[in-house]
């Protein structure tokens, strides 16, 4: 199994490849975690961009 940098697990990344419209829900979760203070804004931005670098 290869290591994936960014948000989620390998299954999530495969799901995003097959069903790109699901990315919206993952981005909403990242933003929700950022608003609650669990993530720093820079970390959140990196994770969101990781969806589009695949």
C-alpha positions as CSV (number, residue, x, y, z in Angstrom):
1,X,0.0,0.0,0.0
2,X,1.4,3.4,-0.9
3,X,1.4,6.3,1.6
4,X,-1.0,9.1,0.7
5,X,-0.2,12.7,1.6
6,X,-3.2,14.8,2.5
7,X,-6.7,14.2,3.8
8,X,-8.2,10.8,4.1
9,X,-7.3,7.2,3.3
10,X,-6.5,5.4,0.0
11,X,-10.2,4.4,-0.3
12,X,-11.3,8.0,-0.1
13,X,-8.9,9.0,-2.8
14,X,-10.1,6.1,-5.1
15,X,-13.7,7.3,-4.4
16,X,-12.8,10.8,-5.4
17,X,-11.3,9.5,-8.7
18,X,-14.4,7.5,-9.5
19,X,-17.0,10.0,-8.2
20,X,-15.5,13.5,-8.3
21,X,-18.7,15.1,-7.0
22,X,-18.0,13.5,-3.6
23,X,-15.0,15.9,-3.1
24,X,-17.5,18.6,-2.1
25,X,-18.4,16.7,1.1
26,X,-14.8,16.1,2.0
27,X,-14.0,19.8,1.6
28,X,-17.0,20.7,3.8
29,X,-15.6,18.4,6.5
30,X,-12.2,20.0,6.3
31,X,-13.7,23.5,6.6
32,X,-15.9,22.4,9.5
33,X,-12.8,21.0,11.3
34,X,-11.0,24.3,10.6
35,X,-13.8,26.4,12.0
36,X,-13.8,24.2,15.2
37,X,-10.1,24.8,15.6
38,X,-9.0,21.2,15.0
39,X,-7.0,22.3,11.9
40,X,-4.9,25.3,11.1
41,X,-6.0,27.3,7.9
42,X,-2.7,26.4,6.2
43,X,-3.2,22.7,6.9
44,X,-6.7,22.8,5.6
45,X,-5.6,24.5,2.4
46,X,-3.0,21.8,1.8
47,X,-5.5,19.1,2.4
48,X,-8.0,20.6,0.0
49,X,-5.3,21.0,-2.7
50,X,-4.3,17.4,-2.2
51,X,-7.6,16.4,-3.8
52,X,-6.7,18.1,-7.0
53,X,-3.1,16.9,-7.2
54,X,-4.1,13.2,-7.7
